Amino acid sequence: MSRYASFDEPTYRYLLNTGVRESDVARRLREETQQRANAQMQIAPDQGQFMHLLAQLIGARKTLEVGVFTGYSALWVALALPDDGRIIACDISEEYTSVGKRYWKEAGVDQKIDLRIGPALDTLKELLRSEGAGTFDFAFIDADKTNYENYYELALQLLRTGGLIAIDNTIWSGKVADEQHQDEDTVAIRSLNKKLLADERVTLSMLTVGDGLTLALKR
């Protein structure tokens, strides 16, 4: 479970036990996902709740998710949306997303989640054609890191002024701060972080939530 590294385990457990209202459905989805070898791809409960709050704060009705995995983050956001709210959720895996589908249905939010299986870049470009620019309220990016900049640029076009992009893994276990790490993923995240700092199209905040969560509010 990803968490801010300066918290020891007892302190982090205290945070979860006293500061997170995780539904029973979300808890069971998280626990099932934790049995997988790649469970580290799942966001933590405190991050899920935070994104739930963000979606409510901006009055989100129409949202994007790039990278669904087993659907835990989508569940949190869907629970924050009004009855006519919608998430267009992009992923390439039928296997992983099929896990989420079961829990979305149980939670009564499956009608809010429009799952698109296929390359997310293609889906986002199609949304620009079909839905139009400036028509979404919120976007969460948590997929292949080498395409982060492309996802960001397309999401920024799709968002309205005052819309919010949340980008996961921007601290990347500290690798971005160590120039000895030159693998493709680390270089891509480091490059996006630098770009975001200079991007006057957004108001920026990089947070020590999970493995680093950057918020970019479209101006």
Backbone as ProteinMPNN parsed JSONL, in Angstrom:
{"seq_chain_A": "MSRYASFDEPTYRYLLNTGVRESDVARRLREETQQRANAQMQIAPDQGQFMHLLAQLIGARKTLEVGVFTGYSALWVALALPDDGRIIACDISEEYTSVGKRYWKEAGVDQKIDLRIGPALDTLKELLRSEGAGTFDFAFIDADKTNYENYYELALQLLRTGGLIAIDNTIWSGKVADEQHQDEDTVAIRSLNKKLLADERVTLSMLTVGDGLTLALKR", "coords_chain_A": {"N_chain_A": [[0.847, -1.184, 0.0], [0.72, 2.111, -0.982], [2.203, 4.922, 0.612], [2.936, 7.993, 2.357], [6.3, 8.211, 2.877], [7.552, 9.094, 5.246], [5.918, 8.533, 7.321], [5.642, 6.25, 9.948], [4.596, 2.794, 10.264], [2.61, 2.368, 12.374], [1.67, 5.021, 12.715], [0.626, 5.588, 10.203], [-1.403, 3.673, 10.088], [-3.001, 4.665, 12.113], [-3.852, 7.033, 10.884], [-5.417, 5.953, 8.792], [-7.357, 4.604, 10.302], [-8.64, 6.556, 11.766], [-9.122, 8.693, 10.113], [-10.195, 8.07, 7.634], [-13.04, 7.3, 5.801], [-13.88, 4.626, 4.607], [-15.888, 2.802, 2.469], [-17.609, -0.361, 2.902], [-17.717, -1.848, 0.559], [-15.649, -0.683, -0.976], [-13.495, -1.307, 0.68], [-13.424, -4.128, 0.525], [-12.911, -4.471, -2.191], [-10.374, -3.301, -2.328], [-8.961, -5.058, -0.638], [-9.163, -7.476, -2.038], [-7.69, -6.791, -4.298], [-5.211, -6.438, -3.156], [-4.224, -8.977, -2.97], [-2.997, -9.516, -5.299], [-0.038, -9.793, -7.344], [0.864, -7.403, -8.403], [-0.118, -5.433, -6.745], [0.736, -2.983, -5.818], [0.081, -1.11, -7.649], [-2.319, -0.049, -7.036], [-4.101, 2.713, -5.66], [-3.967, 4.184, -2.344], [-6.252, 4.077, 0.527], [-6.526, 6.649, 1.785], [-5.815, 8.373, -0.273], [-7.798, 7.776, -2.127], [-10.085, 8.709, -0.774], [-9.416, 11.398, -0.646], [-9.489, 12.178, -3.359], [-12.175, 11.738, -3.82], [-13.232, 13.782, -2.227], [-12.143, 16.0, -3.582], [-13.486, 15.829, -6.053], [-16.081, 16.371, -5.214], [-15.737, 18.958, -4.194], [-15.254, 20.552, -6.467], [-17.597, 20.268, -7.738], [-17.919, 18.18, -9.586], [-19.208, 16.525, -12.454], [-18.74, 15.259, -14.802], [-16.211, 13.206, -15.661], [-12.817, 11.997, -16.136], [-10.824, 9.031, -16.26], [-7.654, 7.812, -16.536], [-6.215, 4.914, -16.756], [-7.229, 2.343, -15.004], [-6.967, -0.058, -13.603], [-7.929, -2.22, -11.077], [-10.18, -0.822, -10.472], [-10.543, 0.666, -8.101], [-9.975, 3.42, -7.549], [-11.751, 4.594, -9.359], [-14.153, 3.805, -8.218], [-14.201, 5.263, -5.795], [-14.331, 7.919, -6.819], [-16.68, 7.801, -8.361], [-18.594, 7.446, -6.386], [-18.681, 9.982, -5.392], [-19.929, 11.489, -7.279], [-22.901, 13.07, -8.674], [-26.174, 11.57, -9.294], [-26.529, 11.645, -12.049], [-23.975, 11.801, -12.89], [-20.806, 11.044, -14.553], [-18.124, 8.879, -15.322], [-15.627, 8.536, -17.661], [-13.742, 5.902, -18.222], [-10.552, 4.747, -18.857], [-8.736, 1.999, -20.016], [-6.576, -0.813, -20.766], [-6.931, -3.388, -20.055], [-8.972, -6.117, -19.861], [-9.023, -8.081, -17.948], [-8.153, -6.98, -15.412], [-9.966, -4.82, -15.069], [-12.358, -6.164, -14.969], [-12.566, -7.053, -12.403], [-13.11, -4.704, -10.965], [-15.625, -4.082, -12.061], [-17.456, -5.808, -10.841], [-17.588, -4.844, -8.216], [-18.294, -2.172, -8.634], [-20.898, -2.492, -9.537], [-22.097, -3.665, -7.294], [-21.887, -1.541, -5.517], [-23.648, 0.175, -6.638], [-22.95, 2.038, -8.572], [-22.292, 1.457, -11.126], [-23.589, 2.341, -13.425], [-22.645, 4.859, -13.726], [-20.097, 4.677, -14.696], [-18.338, 4.593, -17.533], [-16.691, 2.394, -19.179], [-13.9, 2.218, -21.225], [-12.229, 0.115, -23.199], [-9.069, -0.079, -24.509], [-6.319, 1.639, -26.18], [-5.56, 4.488, -24.328], [-4.845, 6.983, -25.38], [-6.052, 6.98, -27.89], [-8.739, 6.894, -27.12], [-9.014, 9.345, -25.726], [-8.493, 11.191, -27.757], [-10.634, 10.632, -29.434], [-12.697, 11.458, -27.75], [-12.288, 14.198, -27.754], [-13.16, 14.739, -30.302], [-15.82, 13.805, -30.249], [-17.079, 14.649, -27.844], [-16.038, 17.138, -27.361], [-13.812, 19.918, -26.674], [-13.089, 21.274, -23.415], [-15.172, 20.19, -21.848], [-15.157, 18.512, -19.665], [-14.865, 17.95, -16.102], [-13.033, 16.899, -14.262], [-10.036, 14.994, -14.055], [-8.206, 12.004, -13.676], [-5.003, 10.764, -13.784], [-3.249, 7.868, -14.138], [-1.523, 5.839, -15.365], [0.457, 4.216, -17.917], [3.688, 5.468, -17.627], [5.355, 6.629, -19.54], [3.704, 7.843, -21.315], [2.608, 9.923, -19.952], [2.867, 12.747, -20.353], [1.535, 13.085, -22.791], [-1.045, 12.209, -22.096], [-1.645, 14.167, -20.214], [-1.684, 16.548, -21.777], [-3.848, 16.068, -23.517], [-5.92, 15.67, -21.687], [-5.981, 18.186, -20.528], [-6.934, 19.739, -22.604], [-9.502, 18.663, -22.778], [-10.668, 19.4, -20.386], [-12.712, 21.798, -18.683], [-12.346, 25.347, -18.001], [-11.219, 25.871, -14.746], [-11.433, 23.245, -14.198], [-9.987, 20.178, -12.925], [-6.951, 18.369, -12.882], [-5.6, 15.398, -11.666], [-2.601, 13.852, -11.027], [-0.964, 10.843, -10.687], [1.737, 9.247, -8.81], [3.913, 11.043, -8.955], [6.119, 11.512, -7.393], [7.34, 9.095, -7.303], [8.59, 7.095, -5.672], [10.82, 8.504, -4.879], [12.679, 8.346, -6.908], [12.697, 10.23, -8.946], [14.122, 12.308, -7.897], [16.701, 11.562, -7.955], [19.291, 11.61, -10.031], [20.695, 9.469, -10.943], [18.917, 7.562, -11.628], [17.746, 6.653, -14.613], [15.873, 5.334, -16.102], [13.156, 4.718, -18.412], [10.538, 5.284, -17.385], [11.01, 6.812, -15.047], [12.414, 9.004, -16.112], [10.415, 10.059, -17.741], [8.442, 10.871, -15.884], [9.914, 12.712, -14.394], [10.42, 14.603, -16.383], [7.797, 15.483, -16.948], [7.129, 16.619, -14.467], [8.871, 18.803, -14.406], [7.918, 20.219, -16.612], [5.313, 20.836, -15.751], [5.791, 22.589, -13.639], [6.536, 24.886, -14.967], [4.309, 25.493, -16.429], [2.055, 27.777, -17.323], [-0.592, 27.545, -17.827], [-1.953, 26.33, -15.86], [-2.802, 26.174, -12.337], [-0.768, 25.024, -9.75], [-0.071, 22.214, -7.598], [1.99, 20.054, -5.907], [1.711, 17.193, -4.077], [2.481, 15.296, -1.101], [1.054, 12.827, -1.104], [0.261, 9.451, -1.071], [2.263, 8.067, -3.541], [3.124, 10.471, -4.394], [1.166, 13.032, -5.546], [0.083, 15.11, -7.955], [-1.645, 18.097, -8.446], [-3.349, 19.91, -10.881], [-4.878, 22.756, -11.728], [-6.957, 23.976, -14.152], [-6.543, 27.056, -15.696]], "CA_chain_A": [[0.0, 0.0, 0.0], [1.591, 3.277, -1.062], [1.946, 5.917, 1.64], [4.015, 8.95, 2.538], [7.337, 7.373, 3.472], [8.013, 9.545, 6.55], [5.03, 7.964, 8.335], [5.872, 4.852, 10.288], [3.391, 1.991, 10.056], [1.549, 2.672, 13.343], [1.094, 6.341, 12.45], [-0.2, 5.497, 8.997], [-2.606, 2.924, 10.46], [-3.838, 5.609, 12.854], [-4.471, 7.901, 9.873], [-6.474, 5.205, 8.117], [-8.408, 4.202, 11.23], [-9.352, 7.711, 12.339], [-9.323, 9.764, 9.149], [-10.699, 7.593, 6.343], [-14.345, 6.639, 5.817], [-13.879, 3.72, 3.461], [-17.074, 1.948, 2.45], [-17.343, -1.798, 2.955], [-17.459, -2.31, -0.816], [-14.302, -0.236, -1.339], [-12.522, -2.075, 1.464], [-13.315, -5.473, -0.015], [-12.216, -4.364, -3.48], [-8.957, -3.072, -2.027], [-8.369, -6.272, -0.069], [-9.007, -8.45, -3.119], [-6.59, -6.342, -5.148], [-3.955, -6.611, -2.426], [-3.754, -10.35, -3.142], [-2.323, -9.607, -6.595], [1.403, -9.519, -7.308], [1.105, -6.0, -8.755], [-1.049, -4.661, -5.923], [1.252, -1.64, -5.581], [-0.495, -0.205, -8.635], [-3.555, 0.498, -6.488], [-3.95, 3.832, -4.739], [-4.294, 3.89, -0.952], [-7.555, 4.609, 0.916], [-6.509, 8.096, 2.051], [-5.811, 9.053, -1.562], [-9.127, 7.625, -2.7], [-10.983, 9.637, -0.099], [-9.034, 12.761, -1.037], [-10.017, 12.436, -4.697], [-13.617, 11.827, -3.609], [-13.466, 15.133, -1.73], [-11.85, 16.956, -4.656], [-14.576, 15.781, -7.028], [-17.209, 17.085, -4.623], [-15.395, 20.377, -4.045], [-15.383, 21.279, -7.734], [-18.906, 19.978, -8.321], [-17.689, 17.384, -10.798], [-20.273, 15.678, -12.985], [-18.226, 14.541, -15.961], [-14.81, 13.015, -15.309], [-11.973, 11.061, -16.878], [-9.802, 8.279, -15.545], [-6.714, 7.169, -17.449], [-5.597, 3.871, -15.95], [-8.29, 1.936, -14.085], [-6.525, -1.225, -12.84], [-9.09, -2.989, -10.609], [-11.35, 0.032, -10.321], [-10.693, 1.237, -6.756], [-10.058, 4.886, -7.629], [-13.0, 4.922, -10.044], [-15.233, 3.621, -7.252], [-14.202, 6.425, -4.902], [-14.8, 9.116, -7.527], [-18.075, 7.599, -8.748], [-19.422, 7.665, -5.202], [-18.764, 11.425, -5.153], [-20.656, 12.138, -8.364], [-24.363, 13.007, -8.599], [-26.766, 10.411, -9.962], [-26.333, 11.735, -13.494], [-22.552, 11.963, -13.158], [-20.234, 10.018, -15.426], [-16.678, 8.714, -15.48], [-15.141, 7.769, -18.801], [-12.588, 5.222, -17.634], [-9.734, 4.197, -19.945], [-7.758, 0.976, -19.648], [-6.364, -1.799, -21.83], [-7.027, -4.741, -19.502], [-10.27, -6.692, -19.5], [-8.839, -8.894, -16.74], [-8.136, -6.163, -14.198], [-11.18, -4.018, -14.923], [-13.49, -7.036, -14.655], [-12.65, -7.074, -10.939], [-13.812, -3.494, -10.565], [-17.024, -4.105, -12.499], [-18.276, -6.497, -9.837], [-17.766, -3.97, -7.06], [-19.062, -1.0, -9.073], [-22.312, -2.888, -9.569], [-22.542, -3.851, -5.915], [-21.991, -0.216, -4.896], [-24.702, 0.92, -7.305], [-22.403, 3.149, -9.363], [-21.83, 0.951, -12.421], [-24.181, 3.123, -14.502], [-21.89, 6.114, -13.842], [-18.742, 4.409, -15.187], [-18.301, 4.197, -18.944], [-15.364, 1.804, -19.344], [-13.445, 2.13, -22.606], [-11.054, -0.752, -23.302], [-8.27, 0.265, -25.679], [-5.306, 2.651, -25.876], [-6.203, 5.694, -23.801], [-4.62, 8.107, -26.284], [-7.098, 6.92, -28.907], [-10.007, 7.254, -26.483], [-9.02, 10.781, -25.429], [-8.622, 11.909, -29.026], [-12.022, 10.453, -29.868], [-13.535, 12.302, -26.898], [-12.172, 15.569, -28.254], [-14.012, 14.846, -31.491], [-17.23, 13.516, -29.986], [-17.608, 15.418, -26.714], [-15.563, 18.51, -27.512], [-12.89, 20.466, -25.687], [-13.683, 22.056, -22.333], [-16.455, 19.605, -21.432], [-14.982, 17.65, -18.498], [-14.598, 18.668, -14.858], [-11.976, 16.299, -13.446], [-9.328, 13.883, -14.695], [-7.185, 11.323, -12.883], [-4.051, 10.09, -14.663], [-2.478, 6.863, -13.394], [-1.331, 4.766, -16.348], [1.859, 4.071, -18.321], [4.346, 6.736, -17.321], [5.985, 7.227, -20.721], [2.688, 8.639, -22.014], [2.017, 10.898, -19.031], [2.773, 14.091, -20.944], [0.472, 13.044, -23.807], [-2.324, 12.159, -21.382], [-1.855, 15.479, -19.602], [-2.048, 17.531, -22.792], [-5.197, 15.775, -24.002], [-6.849, 15.928, -20.587], [-6.079, 19.635, -20.356], [-7.847, 20.214, -23.65], [-10.852, 18.188, -22.501], [-11.194, 20.026, -19.182], [-13.2, 23.187, -18.66], [-11.646, 26.263, -17.104], [-11.582, 25.521, -13.378], [-11.367, 21.794, -14.067], [-8.819, 19.731, -12.165], [-6.253, 17.14, -13.234], [-4.798, 14.779, -10.607], [-1.622, 12.964, -11.657], [-0.422, 9.965, -9.654], [3.121, 8.741, -8.867], [4.852, 12.078, -9.413], [7.356, 11.426, -6.599], [7.913, 7.867, -7.86], [9.475, 6.503, -4.657], [12.03, 9.315, -4.771], [13.598, 8.156, -8.032], [12.78, 11.464, -9.746], [15.076, 13.213, -7.256], [18.035, 10.965, -8.065], [19.648, 11.6, -11.452], [21.243, 8.164, -11.331], [17.807, 6.787, -12.198], [17.497, 7.145, -15.964], [14.954, 4.454, -16.825], [12.158, 5.458, -19.187], [9.438, 5.778, -16.565], [11.498, 7.884, -14.18], [12.722, 10.168, -16.962], [9.144, 10.626, -18.198], [7.801, 11.581, -14.775], [10.774, 13.868, -14.101], [10.187, 15.58, -17.442], [6.473, 16.08, -16.753], [7.188, 17.485, -13.286], [9.534, 20.043, -14.819], [6.987, 20.911, -17.505], [4.199, 21.367, -14.976], [6.256, 23.73, -12.856], [6.614, 26.063, -15.842], [3.093, 25.582, -17.248], [1.212, 28.87, -16.842], [-2.003, 27.262, -18.104], [-2.547, 25.693, -14.683], [-2.335, 26.427, -10.975], [-0.113, 23.748, -9.47], [0.316, 21.781, -6.26], [2.484, 18.686, -5.802], [1.443, 16.771, -2.707], [3.072, 14.039, -0.628], [-0.027, 11.864, -0.898], [0.648, 8.243, -1.779], [3.59, 8.111, -4.159], [3.175, 11.786, -5.016], [-0.043, 13.359, -6.296], [0.145, 16.486, -8.43], [-2.915, 18.687, -8.851], [-3.203, 21.001, -11.846], [-6.165, 23.4, -11.931], [-6.919, 24.685, -15.43], [-6.859, 28.474, -15.599]], "C_chain_A": [[0.886, 1.238, 0.0], [1.198, 4.293, -0.002], [3.138, 6.847, 1.722], [5.088, 8.302, 3.404], [7.755, 7.819, 4.87], [7.085, 9.078, 7.676], [5.485, 6.537, 8.656], [4.537, 4.113, 10.203], [2.294, 2.28, 11.086], [0.88, 4.021, 13.088], [0.185, 6.305, 11.229], [-1.486, 4.734, 9.294], [-3.561, 3.809, 11.253], [-4.567, 6.532, 11.89], [-5.641, 7.187, 9.2], [-7.655, 4.928, 9.041], [-9.228, 5.374, 11.739], [-9.691, 8.785, 11.306], [-9.923, 9.357, 7.822], [-12.015, 6.858, 6.535], [-14.466, 5.781, 4.561], [-15.104, 2.816, 3.533], [-16.669, 0.479, 2.489], [-17.018, -2.34, 1.571], [-16.051, -1.93, -1.238], [-13.243, -1.038, -0.595], [-12.332, -3.465, 0.88], [-12.642, -5.483, -1.391], [-10.719, -4.171, -3.257], [-8.297, -4.34, -1.525], [-8.214, -7.363, -1.12], [-7.815, -8.08, -4.005], [-5.245, -6.565, -4.475], [-3.408, -8.031, -2.526], [-2.981, -10.529, -4.449], [-0.851, -9.225, -6.473], [1.713, -8.058, -7.596], [0.188, -5.063, -7.979], [-0.575, -3.238, -5.672], [0.713, -0.625, -6.583], [-1.775, 0.466, -8.115], [-3.267, 1.683, -5.575], [-4.388, 3.415, -3.341], [-5.631, 4.536, -0.57], [-7.578, 6.113, 1.168], [-6.484, 8.894, 0.754], [-7.176, 8.945, -2.238], [-10.114, 8.596, -2.089], [-10.688, 11.081, -0.488], [-9.585, 13.099, -2.419], [-11.545, 12.522, -4.679], [-13.989, 13.245, -3.175], [-13.227, 16.179, -2.823], [-12.984, 17.003, -5.678], [-15.803, 16.521, -6.506], [-16.946, 18.586, -4.548], [-15.604, 21.165, -5.335], [-16.722, 21.017, -8.412], [-18.82, 19.146, -9.586], [-18.921, 16.558, -11.162], [-19.745, 14.768, -14.101], [-16.712, 14.426, -15.799], [-14.139, 11.977, -16.195], [-11.097, 10.284, -15.912], [-8.948, 7.558, -16.577], [-5.886, 6.182, -16.627], [-6.535, 3.454, -14.839], [-7.816, 0.853, -13.121], [-7.761, -1.995, -12.362], [-10.254, -2.095, -10.167], [-11.558, 0.688, -8.972], [-10.831, 2.755, -6.8], [-11.346, 5.326, -8.32], [-14.189, 4.794, -9.101], [-15.333, 4.822, -6.319], [-14.773, 7.657, -5.595], [-16.274, 8.98, -7.904], [-19.02, 7.841, -7.576], [-19.586, 9.146, -4.874], [-19.625, 12.151, -6.177], [-22.161, 12.085, -8.13], [-24.888, 11.831, -9.413], [-26.562, 10.432, -11.472], [-24.872, 11.971, -13.861], [-21.994, 10.809, -13.972], [-18.715, 10.046, -15.352], [-16.44, 7.977, -16.795], [-13.783, 7.216, -18.385], [-11.837, 4.453, -18.716], [-8.734, 3.174, -19.411], [-7.62, 0.002, -20.817], [-6.606, -3.225, -21.353], [-8.461, -5.128, -19.163], [-10.162, -7.439, -18.169], [-8.943, -8.045, -15.478], [-9.455, -5.422, -14.005], [-12.399, -4.876, -14.607], [-13.665, -7.182, -13.141], [-13.469, -5.88, -10.466], [-15.286, -3.519, -10.909], [-17.94, -4.738, -11.462], [-18.596, -5.585, -8.657], [-18.517, -2.692, -7.429], [-20.552, -1.313, -9.049], [-22.862, -3.03, -8.159], [-22.756, -2.513, -5.216], [-23.074, 0.652, -5.537], [-24.214, 2.101, -8.127], [-21.997, 2.71, -10.766], [-22.394, 1.761, -13.588], [-23.461, 4.46, -14.697], [-20.55, 5.925, -14.551], [-18.808, 3.818, -16.591], [-16.887, 3.709, -19.247], [-15.041, 1.669, -20.822], [-12.156, 1.313, -22.64], [-10.338, -0.458, -24.616], [-7.244, 1.308, -25.289], [-5.96, 3.97, -25.475], [-5.99, 6.907, -24.704], [-5.688, 8.147, -27.37], [-8.44, 7.356, -28.331], [-10.089, 8.749, -26.232], [-9.16, 11.612, -26.701], [-10.038, 11.81, -29.58], [-12.973, 11.316, -29.044], [-13.45, 13.763, -27.32], [-13.063, 15.783, -29.463], [-15.494, 14.744, -31.135], [-17.848, 14.379, -28.89], [-17.216, 16.892, -26.794], [-14.635, 18.932, -26.391], [-13.674, 21.223, -24.604], [-14.965, 21.5, -21.761], [-16.352, 18.694, -20.209], [-14.573, 18.49, -17.286], [-13.345, 18.191, -14.136], [-11.34, 15.167, -14.229], [-8.291, 13.327, -13.729], [-6.319, 10.515, -13.831], [-3.172, 9.171, -13.839], [-2.279, 5.649, -14.29], [0.151, 4.689, -16.702], [2.563, 5.423, -18.302], [4.938, 7.407, -18.558], [4.996, 8.049, -21.537], [2.066, 9.716, -21.126], [1.848, 12.288, -19.67], [1.671, 14.14, -22.002], [-0.907, 13.011, -23.152], [-2.654, 13.535, -20.787], [-2.336, 16.494, -20.632], [-3.475, 17.304, -23.304], [-6.23, 16.051, -22.916], [-7.045, 17.425, -20.384], [-7.005, 20.245, -21.403], [-9.293, 19.85, -23.317], [-11.485, 18.883, -21.303], [-11.675, 21.452, -19.422], [-12.245, 24.044, -17.849], [-12.14, 26.014, -15.678], [-11.657, 24.025, -13.146], [-10.03, 21.376, -13.468], [-8.274, 18.424, -12.709], [-5.463, 16.667, -12.017], [-3.899, 13.734, -11.257], [-0.913, 12.164, -10.573], [1.054, 9.65, -9.893], [4.156, 9.784, -9.258], [6.1, 12.192, -8.531], [8.091, 10.133, -6.91], [8.97, 7.258, -6.942], [10.809, 7.234, -4.535], [12.98, 9.202, -5.939], [13.765, 9.426, -8.858], [13.809, 12.437, -9.178], [16.512, 12.733, -7.385], [18.385, 10.799, -9.543], [20.309, 10.3, -11.896], [20.167, 7.268, -11.936], [17.435, 7.393, -13.552], [16.63, 6.175, -16.776], [13.832, 5.292, -17.446], [11.051, 6.063, -18.327], [9.863, 6.955, -15.703], [11.775, 9.147, -14.974], [11.433, 10.857, -17.408], [8.463, 11.414, -17.09], [8.597, 12.83, -14.42], [10.538, 14.979, -15.118], [8.829, 16.269, -17.276], [6.473, 17.02, -15.548], [7.812, 18.837, -13.626], [8.607, 20.877, -15.701], [5.862, 21.575, -16.714], [4.596, 22.599, -14.178], [6.242, 25.014, -13.676], [5.321, 26.327, -16.615], [2.134, 26.624, -16.678], [-0.269, 28.65, -17.152], [-2.723, 26.702, -16.892], [-2.004, 26.315, -13.401], [-1.936, 25.068, -10.396], [0.065, 23.489, -7.985], [0.745, 20.326, -6.317], [2.421, 18.273, -4.339], [2.144, 15.454, -2.37], [1.957, 13.096, -0.188], [0.325, 10.624, -1.703], [2.08, 8.337, -2.27], [3.806, 9.446, -4.877], [1.934, 11.998, -5.867], [0.022, 14.836, -6.667], [-1.226, 16.927, -8.91], [-2.641, 19.873, -9.771], [-4.599, 21.523, -12.161], [-6.096, 24.258, -13.19], [-7.369, 26.122, -15.248], [-7.778, 28.911, -16.726]], "O_chain_A": [[1.718, 1.4, 0.892], [0.014, 4.506, 0.257], [4.219, 6.534, 1.223], [4.817, 7.893, 4.533], [8.273, 7.0, 5.629], [7.423, 9.211, 8.852], [5.686, 5.722, 7.756], [3.48, 4.733, 10.086], [1.135, 2.426, 10.697], [-0.336, 4.15, 13.228], [-0.887, 6.911, 11.219], [-2.551, 5.108, 8.803], [-4.778, 3.72, 11.092], [-5.76, 6.788, 12.053], [-6.725, 7.754, 9.057], [-8.811, 5.005, 8.624], [-10.391, 5.203, 12.104], [-10.468, 9.694, 11.597], [-10.143, 10.209, 6.961], [-12.106, 5.917, 7.324], [-15.088, 6.183, 3.578], [-15.329, 2.144, 4.54], [-15.539, 0.122, 2.156], [-16.144, -3.194, 1.424], [-15.329, -2.755, -1.797], [-12.217, -1.405, -1.167], [-11.201, -3.934, 0.752], [-11.891, -6.404, -1.711], [-9.899, -4.806, -3.92], [-7.186, -4.667, -1.944], [-7.231, -8.103, -1.095], [-7.034, -8.943, -4.408], [-4.251, -6.848, -5.144], [-2.245, -8.265, -2.199], [-2.379, -11.578, -4.676], [-0.471, -8.435, -5.609], [2.704, -7.523, -7.099], [-0.231, -4.026, -8.493], [-1.383, -2.369, -5.346], [0.868, 0.581, -6.392], [-2.249, 1.44, -8.699], [-2.305, 1.663, -4.808], [-5.091, 2.418, -3.171], [-6.096, 5.442, -1.261], [-8.544, 6.784, 0.806], [-7.068, 9.975, 0.682], [-7.653, 9.902, -2.848], [-10.891, 9.233, -2.8], [-11.604, 11.889, -0.641], [-10.096, 14.2, -2.625], [-12.136, 13.29, -5.438], [-14.939, 13.834, -3.69], [-14.004, 17.122, -2.972], [-13.392, 18.079, -6.116], [-16.485, 17.214, -7.261], [-17.841, 19.389, -4.813], [-16.072, 22.303, -5.306], [-16.961, 21.483, -9.526], [-19.557, 19.378, -10.544], [-19.581, 15.977, -10.301], [-20.24, 13.66, -14.307], [-16.009, 15.436, -15.799], [-14.788, 11.201, -16.896], [-10.679, 10.804, -14.878], [-9.457, 6.788, -17.391], [-4.974, 6.572, -15.898], [-6.629, 4.144, -13.823], [-8.214, 0.841, -11.956], [-8.577, -2.389, -13.195], [-11.206, -2.576, -9.553], [-12.637, 1.219, -8.71], [-11.716, 3.314, -6.152], [-11.964, 6.312, -7.918], [-15.129, 5.586, -9.175], [-16.425, 5.337, -6.08], [-15.606, 8.362, -5.024], [-17.034, 9.94, -7.779], [-20.115, 8.377, -7.753], [-20.516, 9.527, -4.164], [-20.008, 13.301, -5.965], [-22.655, 11.171, -7.47], [-24.134, 11.177, -10.132], [-26.437, 9.384, -12.105], [-24.562, 12.301, -15.006], [-22.605, 9.745, -14.077], [-18.103, 11.114, -15.323], [-17.0, 6.902, -17.012], [-12.813, 7.955, -18.22], [-12.413, 3.612, -19.405], [-7.983, 3.45, -18.475], [-8.44, -0.006, -21.735], [-6.504, -4.168, -22.137], [-9.083, -4.533, -18.283], [-11.093, -7.428, -17.365], [-9.727, -8.352, -14.58], [-10.001, -5.399, -12.902], [-13.372, -4.38, -14.038], [-14.774, -7.408, -12.657], [-14.398, -6.022, -9.671], [-16.113, -3.032, -10.138], [-19.055, -4.27, -11.232], [-19.724, -5.556, -8.164], [-19.295, -2.181, -6.623], [-21.363, -0.504, -8.598], [-23.966, -2.57, -7.867], [-23.684, -2.361, -4.422], [-23.382, 1.735, -5.04], [-24.959, 3.054, -8.358], [-21.423, 3.498, -11.519], [-21.751, 1.86, -14.632], [-23.646, 5.12, -15.719], [-19.93, 6.904, -14.966], [-19.273, 2.696, -16.795], [-15.994, 4.506, -19.537], [-15.808, 1.079, -21.583], [-11.115, 1.767, -22.165], [-10.921, -0.571, -25.694], [-7.288, 1.82, -24.17], [-6.808, 4.499, -26.194], [-6.862, 7.772, -24.787], [-6.174, 9.22, -27.731], [-9.187, 8.097, -28.97], [-11.123, 9.362, -26.495], [-9.866, 12.62, -26.714], [-10.574, 12.776, -30.124], [-13.947, 11.848, -29.577], [-14.444, 14.486, -27.249], [-13.647, 16.851, -29.641], [-16.319, 15.498, -31.651], [-19.003, 14.79, -28.995], [-17.956, 17.773, -26.358], [-14.668, 18.372, -25.295], [-14.765, 21.738, -24.848], [-15.778, 22.258, -21.234], [-17.365, 18.156, -19.761], [-14.018, 19.581, -17.42], [-12.669, 18.978, -13.474], [-12.017, 14.463, -14.979], [-7.589, 14.077, -13.052], [-6.819, 9.684, -14.589], [-2.442, 9.62, -12.956], [-2.797, 4.567, -14.014], [1.006, 5.051, -15.893], [2.087, 6.394, -18.89], [5.014, 8.635, -18.614], [5.404, 8.865, -22.364], [1.09, 10.352, -21.522], [0.799, 12.916, -19.532], [0.951, 15.134, -22.097], [-1.828, 13.698, -23.595], [-3.792, 13.999, -20.852], [-3.297, 17.222, -20.381], [-4.221, 18.264, -23.5], [-7.294, 16.603, -23.194], [-8.154, 17.876, -20.098], [-7.768, 21.164, -21.107], [-10.204, 20.644, -23.55], [-12.711, 18.952, -21.208], [-11.128, 22.196, -20.236], [-11.425, 23.522, -17.094], [-13.346, 25.955, -15.437], [-11.915, 23.579, -12.028], [-9.06, 22.134, -13.502], [-9.027, 17.485, -12.967], [-4.737, 17.451, -11.406], [-4.379, 12.84, -11.954], [-0.331, 12.735, -9.651], [1.559, 9.766, -11.01], [5.183, 9.436, -9.84], [7.042, 12.898, -8.891], [9.315, 10.067, -6.8], [10.083, 6.948, -7.366], [11.811, 6.643, -4.132], [13.998, 9.893, -5.969], [14.838, 9.677, -9.407], [14.313, 13.297, -9.9], [17.439, 13.426, -6.968], [17.827, 9.936, -10.222], [20.465, 10.058, -13.092], [20.473, 6.327, -12.669], [16.886, 8.492, -13.628], [16.658, 6.202, -18.006], [13.599, 6.432, -17.045], [10.67, 7.217, -18.519], [9.17, 7.97, -15.633], [11.408, 10.242, -14.549], [11.362, 12.085, -17.45], [7.958, 12.511, -17.331], [8.018, 13.888, -14.174], [10.466, 16.154, -14.758], [8.719, 17.484, -17.442], [5.882, 18.098, -15.603], [7.334, 19.882, -13.184], [8.526, 22.096, -15.55], [5.502, 22.724, -16.97], [3.817, 23.545, -14.06], [5.971, 26.094, -13.152], [5.249, 27.29, -17.38], [1.478, 26.38, -15.665], [-1.107, 29.473, -16.784], [-3.95, 26.605, -16.882], [-0.918, 26.895, -13.374], [-2.667, 24.086, -10.531], [0.318, 24.408, -7.207], [-0.03, 19.46, -6.722], [3.006, 18.923, -3.472], [2.367, 14.612, -3.24], [1.926, 12.632, 0.952], [0.652, 10.725, -2.885], [2.994, 8.648, -1.506], [4.57, 9.534, -5.838], [1.677, 11.238, -6.8], [0.017, 15.705, -5.795], [-1.886, 16.228, -9.678], [-1.806, 20.727, -9.472], [-5.406, 20.83, -12.78], [-5.267, 25.164, -13.282], [-8.447, 26.38, -14.712], [-8.149, 30.082, -16.8]]}, "name": "protein", "num_of_chains": 1, "seq": "MSRYASFDEPTYRYLLNTGVRESDVARRLREETQQRANAQMQIAPDQGQFMHLLAQLIGARKTLEVGVFTGYSALWVALALPDDGRIIACDISEEYTSVGKRYWKEAGVDQKIDLRIGPALDTLKELLRSEGAGTFDFAFIDADKTNYENYYELALQLLRTGGLIAIDNTIWSGKVADEQHQDEDTVAIRSLNKKLLADERVTLSMLTVGDGLTLALKR"}
